[in-house]
Amino acid sequence: MPEVAAGATYAVINRWTVEEGADVNIGDVICELETDKAVVEYAAEVAGKLTKIIGQPGEEIDVGDPICVIGEDDGAEAETPAPQVEPEAPAPVAAPVAAPVAEAPVAEAPAAASEPAPTRVEGERVFASPIARKMASDAGLDVAAINGTGPDGRIVRRDVEAAIASGASADAAAPAPVAPAAPAAEAPKTATSTELAPQDYSSSYTAVKHSGMRKAIARRLTESKSTIPHFYLNADCRVDELIELRKKLNEISPVKISLNDMVIRAIAAAFQDVPEANVVWTDDAMLKYESVDISVAVATETGLLTPVLRGVEKRSLSNIANNVKDLAERSREGKLRQDELEGGSFAITNLGMYGTSSFSAIINPPQSGILAVGAASEKVIVEQGQMTVANIMSVTLSADHRAVDGALGAEWLKAFKHRIENPLTMLV
């Protein structure tokens, strides 16, 4: 398993694009790997015949563990994985110590099911994936007491899940001998009581296993709210001129320009007006960016992706529209590259198309801010002492107070409001 993302300790095989027995050349895509945020194509690094597929789709595999065998002939299959075999592991597994357990009295069966430890000798090194070790620790299980079914006896997620399920069954069965004493005392109450009635109204549900992307989103957003001191600034922007300019531009533009494309351009212009806000906090230093790289939130079936549009301050509106459309399409198809999801100092998320008037967004670490854009709608306002109707769009800036303090954030939002209300300034 390659390190498909910086700092990654594991990845998940999404699907194999070739079958066992197929001939592959260097550079041929043999499988798709699911990282925290994207599905990445993995190309063969050697040429030969794919003699064996080891990693199965949906399985979390540690970086460095084998996922397949590629060789010139069948003999290579036995030779290639040899470095992965730990010499001491096969001997304990082969030891015929399970026979006495099979002959034990029936009453002892639950205990035997939860104690597969005899398959290892004391002091022997236990091989387990990081996720398996964490799951075992959380469940209060000794990882050494679990039999592994992964490559070369390695303990993987499914082994821990099986051990937890076995333990739950044993725990459920343990109180059974005590049960006969209860009915005699409780029978009259059970016959007349309705305390158990609420159980009849319990809802059914289907457990949907978390994807790697969903778990990554949960982890990063929890990290963001736990470690980044958010503060929020709101502004109502009059967008009558913006809507009118968009209408005129679309009459001559080769590509349809959306209001969101114009908002992205206004964000870049505001950072040109207030470059001090185009920063990212790190523990050692403040990173000041020269270009404006903006993440654009895209909703997909598996979760929210934020591909980065780089150098926005140098792009035309039609170029922004083309690139945002391309990034959004490839996000939904799972065809983004990992580098397209990394970097940037700021992000935009727009729920206006759903009719949401305003909302606050969570910063995508390590970025320093995100602008939440609501729907533009007609509202009654007071202008020069007279009531009038105008198109108003509410926006909320979420900022990292470590990098952008309140005054700086307010200055940037003022610059954005000026640009969005005077859209011609973005074209010159």
Secondary structure, DSSP 8 states (H G I E B T S, - for coil): ----STT-SEEEEEEESS-TT-EE-TT-EEEEEE-SS-EEEEE-SS-EEEEEE-S-TT-EEETTS--EEEESSTHHHHHTTGGG--TTSHHHHHS--SHHHHHS-GGGHHHHHT--GGGS-TT----B-HHHHHHHHHTT--GGGS---SGGG-B-HHHHHHHHHHHHHHHHHTTGGGTTHHHHHHHHHHHH--TTGGGGG----------HHHHHHHHHHHHHHHHS-EEEEEEEEE-HHHHHHHHHHHHH-SS---HHHHHHHHHHHHHHH-GGGSEEE-SS-EEE-SS--EEE-EEETTEEE--EE--GGG--HHHHHHHHHHHHHHHHHT---GGGGS--SEEEEE-GGGT---------TT-SEEEEEEEEEEEEEEETTEEEEEEEEEEEEEEETTTS-HHHHHHHHHHHHHHHHSGGGGG-
